[in-house]
Amino acid sequence: MASMHRTPNWLLPNETLVAIFDGLDPTVLADISRVSRRFNAVAERLLYSFISITDLLSSSSPIPAKTLRCCQSILQRPHLIEAMKRLQIRWVLLQGDFRVLSPQALIEACAEAGIALQKLAFLEGLDVFLGPSNLATSPLQPIHAIELIVRGCKFPHLRYLSFGAEWTKDVQPYTSILSELLTLVPSLRQLKLSDHRAALFLPPDALPSLSYFRGSPDTAAILLPGRPVQHLALVGQDSDVNRENLPKMALTSMPLRSLDLSAMQVRPTLLRNISTYLAAIESLKVRLALRHTLHYALSGISLLAGLSSVLSDFHHLVCFDLSPTEIDGNRQANFAEEATLCTAWIRACPTLKRIVFPSGTQWQVDENGVGRCDV
């Protein structure tokens, strides 16, 4: 038997090594980086292409130590700056009151992280959630904790951006620093602002490629007009969505196609208002507040029968997803009830092709009629 010829790894081009190493677990890549200088060079670039850090803050660990070590590591490796494409930083308060944290220590940590971020001009994705940090910021420095990190940064290649911190009334709002940053990310396609409640002052030509937004209804009413947003996810209370901000959300330069309301408890009245102002919606994901669905008591998903009159107001709806809705703490499927509801809803809204119930069961409409989908 002829012996098999094996190509020595030092003859393989770097592109082949990247293809081999790509997708490996970071711990495996770390081991590979110790094999040789060449392997280290390839593995290190992959390790730093996507950095994800989670710091658990507590009275015994009040400083985001992992974030600070990572920032120091970034500054010590300027040759990898171009390879860094995605960065995720998350600070989470383990237990207890945020007042156990030191405002000054958090401010200093944000400032140190900001020095590293200013170097990352090649980032394509940035996700920063600072947990309780904005609750603990000093009133002597009126600036949002997120802005402490990103002020002075420029990300010309950024396509995905997510900012947030824990929010309550009367905490430090975002300032003009956020608006200034958003004017400098022309390639941005997805934007999430989980705790933004203040005003945004953006020129009309800012965010020309934005196609997805997740945030409060008032912020959506500011951002969406004149921009090609097709996918919208709203956070907060359903009472925050009103007849003042809904019409503004409809002023996108392209029809709004999908709406995600899974982060709030939704009453049918809101769905009726949405059908009036967002007439082109094709996909709707909802977490229903069932105590408001009907005036009389029923059990199980029979509660949902009253939605037929609401769905009749949607003339382009293709997908109706109720999987975030809880029914009496029971998500077990009742196929007979679901089939009956599908028939009633499709009669009310003939454009419907896909329905997802709180049980997670999916029903599809095709030339053979209505049937359950295998997922």
GUMITI-479574 format. One line per field, with one value per residue (C-alpha): residue in one letter; x, y, z negated. Coordinates in pm, 1 decimal. Last residue first. Example, Ala and Ser with C-alpha at 12.3 -4.5 7.8 and 13.67 -1.06 7.14 Angstrom:
BEGIN
resn	[s | a]
x	[1367.0 | 1230.0]
y	[-106.0 | -450.0]
z	[-714.0 | -780.0]
***
This chain:
BEGIN
resn	[v | d | c | r | g | v | g | n | e | d | v | q | w | q | t | g | s | p | f | v | i | r | k | l | t | p | c | a | r | i | w | a | t | c | l | t | a | e | e | a | f | n | a | q | r | n | g | d | i | e | t | p | s | l | d | f | c | v | l | h | h | f | d | s | l | v | s | s | l | g | a | l | l | s | i | g | s | l | a | y | h | l | t | h | r | l | a | l | r | v | k | l | s | e | i | a | a | l | y | t | s | i | n | r | l | l | t | p | r | v | q | m | a | s | l | d | l | s | r | l | p | m | s | t | l | a | m | k | p | l | n | e | r | n | v | d | s | d | q | g | v | l | a | l | h | q | v | p | r | g | p | l | l | i | a | a | t | d | p | s | g | r | f | y | s | l | s | p | l | a | d | p | p | l | f | l | a | a | r | h | d | s | l | k | l | q | r | l | s | p | v | l | t | l | l | e | s | l | i | s | t | y | p | q | v | d | k | t | w | e | a | g | f | s | l | y | r | l | h | p | f | k | c | g | r | v | i | l | e | i | a | h | i | p | q | l | p | s | t | a | l | n | s | p | g | l | f | v | d | l | g | e | l | f | a | l | k | q | l | a | i | g | a | e | a | c | a | e | i | l | a | q | p | s | l | v | r | f | d | g | q | l | l | v | w | r | i | q | l | r | k | m | a | e | i | l | h | p | r | q | l | i | s | q | c | c | r | l | t | k | a | p | i | p | s | s | s | s | l | l | d | t | i | s | i | f | s | y | l | l | r | e | a | v | a | n | f | r | r | s | v | r | s | i | d | a | l | v | t | p | d | l | g | d | f | i | a | v | l | t | e | n | p | l | l | w | n | p | t | r | h | m | s | a | m]
x	[-3951.6 | -4227.9 | -4514.1 | -4877.6 | -5138.8 | -5384.1 | -5490.9 | -5329.7 | -5232.1 | -5043.9 | -5112.8 | -4861.0 | -4906.8 | -4624.9 | -4641.7 | -4449.2 | -4715.0 | -4792.0 | -4903.3 | -4708.2 | -4913.9 | -4788.7 | -4967.5 | -5199.0 | -5310.4 | -5676.1 | -5711.6 | -6055.6 | -6094.5 | -5732.0 | -5801.2 | -6103.6 | -5932.2 | -5618.5 | -5827.7 | -5995.1 | -5659.7 | -5515.1 | -5807.9 | -5768.6 | -5389.4 | -5388.2 | -5019.4 | -4866.9 | -4752.4 | -4918.7 | -4846.6 | -5208.7 | -5138.7 | -4806.2 | -4744.0 | -4387.6 | -4490.6 | -4767.7 | -4620.6 | -4847.8 | -4680.7 | -4827.4 | -5003.7 | -5077.0 | -5439.0 | -5439.3 | -5775.6 | -5926.2 | -5665.0 | -5840.7 | -6183.8 | -6028.8 | -5844.7 | -6144.5 | -6070.9 | -5748.1 | -5905.0 | -5982.9 | -5608.9 | -5667.6 | -5970.9 | -6240.5 | -6340.1 | -6538.3 | -6443.5 | -6177.7 | -5808.5 | -5724.8 | -5623.0 | -5442.2 | -5162.8 | -5031.6 | -4664.7 | -4658.7 | -4454.2 | -4600.7 | -4474.1 | -4618.1 | -4676.0 | -4776.2 | -5060.5 | -4849.4 | -5082.8 | -5423.8 | -5311.7 | -5094.0 | -5394.2 | -5583.3 | -5285.6 | -5271.5 | -5635.4 | -5562.7 | -5347.3 | -4971.4 | -4740.1 | -4396.3 | -4068.6 | -4236.5 | -4364.7 | -4163.0 | -4280.4 | -4189.5 | -4233.8 | -4202.1 | -4238.8 | -3927.5 | -3846.2 | -3989.5 | -4273.7 | -4485.6 | -4293.9 | -4410.4 | -4776.3 | -4713.8 | -4548.0 | -4848.1 | -5123.9 | -4958.3 | -4700.6 | -4581.5 | -4905.5 | -4768.0 | -4494.8 | -4123.4 | -3940.3 | -4017.8 | -3869.7 | -3874.4 | -3771.8 | -3798.4 | -3600.9 | -3506.2 | -3479.3 | -3694.0 | -3881.3 | -3749.0 | -3517.8 | -3737.8 | -4051.0 | -3830.2 | -3688.2 | -4040.8 | -4139.6 | -3840.2 | -3572.0 | -3486.9 | -3408.2 | -3338.4 | -3274.3 | -3039.1 | -2847.2 | -2869.5 | -2791.3 | -2750.1 | -2869.1 | -3157.4 | -2927.1 | -2964.3 | -3069.9 | -3189.3 | -3414.5 | -3424.9 | -3556.1 | -3267.1 | -3243.3 | -3246.1 | -3082.0 | -3038.8 | -2921.9 | -2880.0 | -2765.6 | -2482.1 | -2263.0 | -2281.5 | -2156.1 | -2042.9 | -2383.2 | -2459.9 | -2156.6 | -2266.8 | -2615.1 | -2469.0 | -2244.5 | -2543.7 | -2650.0 | -2792.7 | -2997.5 | -2859.7 | -3114.2 | -3443.3 | -3664.6 | -3511.4 | -3282.9 | -3028.1 | -2775.2 | -2778.4 | -2605.2 | -2619.9 | -2450.8 | -2424.2 | -2279.5 | -1974.6 | -1716.9 | -1665.2 | -1638.8 | -1518.1 | -1467.8 | -1425.8 | -1693.7 | -1759.5 | -1680.1 | -1804.3 | -2099.0 | -2214.5 | -2208.6 | -2433.4 | -2283.4 | -2350.9 | -2021.7 | -2080.6 | -2398.9 | -2164.7 | -2255.7 | -2412.6 | -2738.0 | -2546.9 | -2326.4 | -2608.0 | -2582.5 | -2320.9 | -2437.8 | -2206.2 | -2244.9 | -2023.7 | -2013.4 | -1811.4 | -1504.4 | -1220.3 | -1153.5 | -1078.9 | -821.7 | -1079.0 | -1221.4 | -902.4 | -908.4 | -1280.7 | -1223.9 | -1003.1 | -1268.7 | -1539.1 | -1324.2 | -1251.3 | -1621.8 | -1691.7 | -1432.2 | -1569.8 | -1925.1 | -1817.4 | -2059.6 | -2247.8 | -2510.3 | -2617.3 | -2809.2 | -2779.6 | -2706.7 | -2496.1 | -2486.2 | -2409.2 | -2155.6 | -2155.4 | -1895.5 | -1919.9 | -1666.4 | -1673.1 | -1425.9 | -1079.5 | -838.3 | -729.5 | -629.2 | -417.3 | -77.4 | -162.3 | -134.2 | -52.7 | -351.0 | -583.3 | -440.2 | -493.1 | -853.7 | -898.1 | -761.4 | -998.7 | -1298.8 | -1214.4 | -1173.6 | -1511.7 | -1471.2 | -1705.4 | -1597.5 | -1674.1 | -1973.5 | -2081.6 | -2022.1 | -2021.3 | -1813.6 | -1897.0 | -1654.1 | -1688.9 | -1411.9 | -1459.9 | -1168.9 | -925.2 | -922.0 | -904.6 | -603.0 | -440.3 | -492.1 | -304.5 | -5.8 | 11.6 | 12.2 | 311.6 | 491.1 | 437.8 | 213.9 | 107.9 | -157.5 | -321.2 | -401.1 | -566.8 | -758.0 | -890.5 | -1006.9 | -1166.9 | -1373.8 | -1295.8 | -1503.4 | -1206.4 | -898.2 | -905.8 | -1013.1 | -750.8 | -486.4 | -581.0 | -554.0 | -214.7 | -76.7 | 12.7 | 381.5 | 459.5 | 185.9 | 379.7 | 176.6 | 108.3 | 163.8 | -7.0 | 216.0 | 139.8 | 0.0]
y	[2254.0 | 2035.7 | 2256.1 | 2198.5 | 2215.1 | 2452.7 | 2394.4 | 2180.1 | 2480.6 | 2624.7 | 2766.3 | 2682.3 | 2626.1 | 2651.7 | 2508.6 | 2715.6 | 2655.4 | 3028.8 | 2979.2 | 3048.0 | 3125.7 | 3126.7 | 3207.1 | 3494.0 | 3699.7 | 3595.1 | 3782.5 | 3715.3 | 3373.3 | 3304.3 | 3390.9 | 3162.7 | 2863.8 | 2910.1 | 2936.9 | 2601.8 | 2437.5 | 2576.3 | 2444.6 | 2095.1 | 2100.8 | 2182.9 | 2255.3 | 2277.9 | 2629.0 | 2637.1 | 2925.6 | 3032.2 | 3108.2 | 3286.9 | 3487.7 | 3497.8 | 3238.6 | 3460.0 | 3492.3 | 3611.0 | 3578.5 | 3697.0 | 4021.7 | 4235.9 | 4348.4 | 4378.3 | 4506.1 | 4155.1 | 4060.4 | 4267.0 | 4109.2 | 3762.7 | 3839.7 | 3747.7 | 3379.0 | 3419.7 | 3340.4 | 2997.3 | 2951.7 | 2800.0 | 2891.9 | 3148.4 | 3448.9 | 3739.3 | 4090.2 | 3961.2 | 4025.8 | 4246.5 | 3970.9 | 3816.2 | 4071.1 | 3945.1 | 3904.5 | 3974.6 | 3903.8 | 4054.6 | 3990.4 | 4148.4 | 4505.0 | 4733.9 | 4908.4 | 5054.8 | 5337.3 | 5170.6 | 4812.8 | 4944.2 | 5110.1 | 4779.4 | 4598.5 | 4856.3 | 4794.4 | 4420.5 | 4472.6 | 4409.8 | 4321.0 | 4436.0 | 4284.3 | 4054.5 | 4347.7 | 4272.5 | 4447.0 | 4337.2 | 4493.5 | 4870.6 | 5006.3 | 5186.0 | 5556.6 | 5526.5 | 5761.1 | 5495.9 | 5535.0 | 5896.6 | 5788.6 | 5564.3 | 5839.0 | 6062.6 | 5803.3 | 5603.8 | 5337.8 | 5411.3 | 5252.5 | 4920.2 | 4951.3 | 4944.6 | 4795.5 | 4806.4 | 4593.2 | 4729.3 | 4574.1 | 4759.0 | 5074.2 | 5259.6 | 5605.1 | 5914.9 | 5893.3 | 5602.2 | 5766.3 | 6011.5 | 5795.6 | 5498.7 | 5697.0 | 5764.3 | 5398.4 | 5274.9 | 5061.5 | 4809.7 | 4927.8 | 4739.8 | 4863.2 | 5158.9 | 5230.7 | 5614.4 | 5648.4 | 6028.6 | 6217.1 | 6390.7 | 6537.0 | 6375.3 | 6530.2 | 6257.5 | 6332.4 | 6129.3 | 5778.0 | 5551.0 | 5240.9 | 4953.9 | 5135.7 | 4870.8 | 4962.1 | 4741.6 | 4860.1 | 5102.7 | 5181.3 | 5560.6 | 5545.9 | 5903.3 | 6068.8 | 5808.7 | 5914.2 | 6278.1 | 6179.3 | 5966.4 | 6252.3 | 6490.2 | 6353.0 | 6022.3 | 6042.8 | 6035.6 | 5858.8 | 6032.0 | 5736.1 | 5391.9 | 5215.6 | 4935.7 | 4993.8 | 4982.3 | 5015.7 | 4786.8 | 4863.1 | 4652.1 | 4765.3 | 4964.6 | 5032.8 | 5406.2 | 5350.3 | 5672.5 | 5706.6 | 6039.8 | 5954.7 | 5579.5 | 5471.3 | 5767.4 | 5778.0 | 5438.6 | 5565.4 | 5860.3 | 6204.2 | 6459.9 | 6429.7 | 6572.0 | 6363.7 | 6062.3 | 5744.9 | 5468.9 | 5418.9 | 5441.2 | 5153.1 | 4918.3 | 4699.8 | 4835.6 | 4676.5 | 4736.8 | 4554.6 | 4668.4 | 4506.2 | 4601.6 | 4730.9 | 4853.4 | 5180.2 | 4998.5 | 5237.2 | 5464.4 | 5155.0 | 5103.7 | 5454.7 | 5418.9 | 5112.8 | 5324.7 | 5596.2 | 5343.5 | 5186.5 | 5530.8 | 5612.8 | 5274.5 | 5332.1 | 5681.3 | 5555.4 | 5284.4 | 4995.5 | 4896.5 | 5149.8 | 4905.9 | 4717.6 | 4344.3 | 4061.2 | 3980.9 | 4319.3 | 4251.2 | 4422.6 | 4315.6 | 4400.1 | 4260.0 | 4344.8 | 4242.7 | 4311.4 | 4311.8 | 4202.7 | 4559.4 | 4620.8 | 4304.7 | 4471.4 | 4721.5 | 4440.2 | 4595.9 | 4833.4 | 4539.4 | 4348.6 | 4649.1 | 4668.1 | 4297.2 | 4331.4 | 4622.3 | 4431.5 | 4126.1 | 4342.6 | 4512.3 | 4664.1 | 4608.4 | 4249.0 | 4190.9 | 4426.4 | 4273.1 | 4304.3 | 4008.3 | 4102.7 | 3946.5 | 3979.2 | 3877.7 | 3947.8 | 3852.1 | 3901.8 | 3878.4 | 3500.8 | 3471.8 | 3701.8 | 3509.4 | 3176.8 | 3285.1 | 3449.7 | 3178.0 | 2903.6 | 3070.5 | 3119.0 | 2756.6 | 2528.9 | 2785.1 | 2947.6 | 2606.8 | 2597.5 | 2940.8 | 2829.7 | 2531.5 | 2759.8 | 2992.0 | 2701.6 | 2635.7 | 2809.6 | 2920.2 | 2709.9 | 2508.3 | 2799.2 | 3023.7 | 2754.4 | 2736.5 | 3115.5 | 3105.9 | 2885.3 | 2526.3 | 2442.2 | 2486.1 | 2237.0 | 1962.8 | 1813.7 | 1446.0 | 1194.3 | 865.6 | 560.8 | 332.0 | 0.0]
z	[-1335.7 | -1189.2 | -1085.2 | -1178.2 | -903.6 | -737.6 | -377.0 | -109.2 | 103.7 | -192.3 | -537.6 | -806.6 | -1177.4 | -1428.9 | -1780.5 | -2035.4 | -2300.6 | -2290.8 | -1928.0 | -1608.1 | -1297.0 | -935.9 | -608.5 | -701.7 | -397.0 | -444.2 | -775.6 | -929.2 | -764.7 | -844.2 | -1208.0 | -1238.7 | -1075.8 | -1282.1 | -1600.5 | -1532.7 | -1458.6 | -1781.5 | -1984.8 | -1836.9 | -1872.3 | -2243.3 | -2295.1 | -2639.9 | -2735.3 | -3077.5 | -3316.2 | -3277.9 | -2908.7 | -2856.3 | -2539.3 | -2392.8 | -2126.4 | -1984.2 | -1634.1 | -1350.6 | -1008.7 | -675.2 | -768.1 | -461.6 | -522.5 | -901.1 | -1031.3 | -1026.6 | -1283.3 | -1548.9 | -1487.9 | -1503.9 | -1827.3 | -2044.1 | -1996.8 | -2193.7 | -2529.8 | -2391.7 | -2443.2 | -2783.0 | -2990.7 | -2939.1 | -3144.7 | -3006.1 | -2896.5 | -2660.6 | -2587.1 | -2885.9 | -3128.5 | -2834.1 | -2818.0 | -2484.4 | -2402.1 | -2031.7 | -1718.5 | -1400.5 | -1046.8 | -730.9 | -853.5 | -564.8 | -750.9 | -1027.5 | -1132.7 | -1146.4 | -1207.8 | -1490.6 | -1653.7 | -1646.9 | -1793.5 | -2073.6 | -2161.8 | -2174.3 | -2486.1 | -2476.7 | -2766.1 | -2650.6 | -2528.4 | -2272.4 | -2066.5 | -1751.0 | -1434.1 | -1082.2 | -736.3 | -780.4 | -427.2 | -299.1 | -354.2 | -705.3 | -800.5 | -975.3 | -1300.4 | -1305.7 | -1298.0 | -1602.7 | -1812.8 | -1878.0 | -1862.8 | -2138.9 | -2216.1 | -2571.8 | -2699.7 | -2571.2 | -2832.5 | -2753.7 | -2455.7 | -2081.8 | -1804.0 | -1447.2 | -1114.2 | -782.1 | -864.2 | -544.8 | -708.9 | -641.4 | -971.7 | -1182.4 | -1434.2 | -1622.6 | -1647.0 | -1735.4 | -2027.8 | -2153.7 | -2111.4 | -2313.0 | -2155.2 | -1885.9 | -1532.8 | -1209.5 | -851.8 | -906.0 | -585.5 | -576.2 | -949.5 | -937.3 | -625.6 | -803.8 | -1070.9 | -1412.5 | -1741.8 | -1973.3 | -2271.2 | -2590.8 | -2666.4 | -2566.3 | -2784.5 | -2532.4 | -2243.1 | -1972.3 | -1620.6 | -1313.1 | -969.3 | -1050.1 | -748.2 | -791.1 | -1152.4 | -1228.6 | -1281.8 | -1545.5 | -1750.1 | -1759.1 | -1873.7 | -2153.0 | -2268.9 | -2264.4 | -2602.3 | -2720.6 | -3036.2 | -3395.3 | -3613.0 | -3698.5 | -3609.5 | -3613.0 | -3368.4 | -3373.3 | -3100.4 | -2722.6 | -2388.1 | -2084.6 | -1752.5 | -1435.1 | -1100.2 | -1216.5 | -943.9 | -1013.1 | -1390.6 | -1550.4 | -1925.1 | -2105.5 | -2357.0 | -2356.5 | -2712.6 | -2914.3 | -2673.3 | -2796.0 | -3156.1 | -3064.8 | -3129.7 | -3399.1 | -3593.6 | -3942.6 | -3964.9 | -3991.9 | -3810.2 | -4019.9 | -3832.7 | -3504.4 | -3613.8 | -3709.4 | -3396.7 | -3156.4 | -2831.8 | -2536.8 | -2203.5 | -1914.0 | -1569.4 | -1260.5 | -1444.2 | -1225.3 | -1412.6 | -1735.5 | -1885.6 | -2050.3 | -2215.5 | -2417.2 | -2565.8 | -2631.0 | -2847.6 | -3073.8 | -3095.6 | -3176.9 | -3450.1 | -3598.1 | -3607.2 | -3765.8 | -4038.1 | -4106.6 | -4139.4 | -4388.4 | -4398.5 | -4714.4 | -4603.0 | -4330.2 | -4598.6 | -4630.6 | -4395.7 | -4092.1 | -3919.2 | -3552.8 | -3327.4 | -2960.1 | -2695.9 | -2342.5 | -2072.2 | -1707.3 | -1424.5 | -1582.9 | -1306.8 | -1223.1 | -1584.3 | -1598.7 | -1540.0 | -1816.4 | -2072.3 | -2412.0 | -2390.2 | -2330.5 | -2628.8 | -2855.2 | -2739.1 | -2807.5 | -3158.9 | -3225.5 | -3095.1 | -3304.7 | -3617.9 | -3601.5 | -3951.4 | -4247.1 | -4323.6 | -4692.8 | -4689.0 | -4358.0 | -3984.0 | -3743.9 | -3438.3 | -3101.2 | -2811.5 | -2445.5 | -2196.1 | -1831.8 | -1589.7 | -1881.7 | -1900.0 | -1520.7 | -1502.9 | -1787.2 | -1613.5 | -1298.4 | -1471.1 | -1736.9 | -1475.0 | -1313.3 | -1643.8 | -1733.9 | -1938.5 | -2199.9 | -1977.0 | -1938.2 | -2310.3 | -2293.9 | -1984.3 | -2178.3 | -2460.7 | -2203.2 | -2060.1 | -1695.1 | -1430.0 | -1220.4 | -1285.8 | -961.9 | -739.3 | -903.2 | -849.0 | -482.7 | -443.0 | -616.9 | -340.3 | -430.6 | -385.9 | -757.6 | -835.5 | -660.6 | -374.4 | -432.0 | -153.9 | -215.1 | -188.8 | 102.8 | 0.0]
***
